[in-house]
Amino acid sequence: MNRCAIFDLDGTLVDSPRGIVTTFAAVFAQLDLPTVDSPTIRATIGLPLPAAFAKVLGTSEDEPVITACVELYHATYRKIVLPMATQLVFPGVYDGLESLRDDGFRLAVATSKYIGNAEALLTAAGLREEFSVVVGADQVSKPKPDPESGLLVLRRLGVSPRNAVMIGDTTRDINMAHGAGMASVAVTYGVHGVDQLLSANPTWLVDSFAGVVAAVRECA
């Protein structure tokens, strides 16, 4: 029986939210845009970049400034975050993923990152080879919380939703799982807090990657 564990990336496998905040601030500084506080930026993590910048700046995704921000973000992110990627991997992730693979789980990533940035981060963090499939926000017409990303992973792996589980740190991940008919594991060490995660009704709520591994074994 094919079993699959699908992971979010930022805030679930890698503590990249703090790097993302730094990158946003650097982009705003380079474009002479007003400074934005860290909580406001963190609240957009999990959205595709155009939507995140539009929300932070209070404008439409169609504005030229959003295009400029997104283009500059890609280059700035690679300079700031990638060099420290291995230091940002959450405790227990390396051993936990290996353990799940040894148990026969197919592993995948469904992220709101563009695929280029996702692949670069996973490679820099030494995680890319763990995953059979990586799906980025620019590979689907409707990113999370729409179920399209999760369903695309399942099609590529040939796995039924009832044999899959989604692991993430935001309600967008959990709601994607609901829409795709999958079980879900919400982690409390990422972007969204316990109450916010519980509002999405995850199958499991855990506070460590060891908890993720135990829940995945139960869910699938």
Phi, psi and omega in degrees: 000126176285127176236143187226137172243120181253126185250139161290166182254292183292124178084357180241308176263323186231137179279059182276348178308321180291326175290325178295316179300315179298319181293316177303313182298320179294322178297314180298320180295317182293332181261007180057040176264158180301147177293141179239137184288155185301315180302323179295319179292315181301326182294342181264353182296130186110345173270152171301151186308312181302318179293322180295312180295320179297319180293315181296320184271353178067042182220183181275150177296341183278351183290144179303328181296329179291318176300317180296318180298314183296315180298317181289327180301314184304312181291320182291320179301317181295329179282324187270311191269317187301321180298337181248019187301317182296331179284344184265352179294130183295149178305136176089352185292311183302308182291323182295316178296318179299320180296318179293321177297319179296333178278358176097006178283138168278134184248141181213165176235134171234112189231157174276356173290152168295149188300324180298315179291323179296313179298319181295318180293315179299319179294314180296329181276356181074028184246346191302321185291348179286339191248131179285328183221138172232125179242125179257168184296332181274007177256001179229159178278332180228103180286179179308141013275002175300145183285358188304317181299313180295318180294325177295317176302313183298320178296317181294328182266347182069039183246139177283146177305326182291346178252020183232155177219139179256134180241125181201171185249007179227163177296335178298322177293315183293318180292327174299316179299315178302313182296330181269356180079025181255158168288168183214149174235120177261132178256137186269358184267006182258229189277311184272143180280176185301309183299318180295319179294317181296332180296338179269357176059060176290158177294319179226151173233123185227160183243012179204166179287333173298322176294324176301310182301315180296318181292319179300319180296326179285317187292317187255000000 
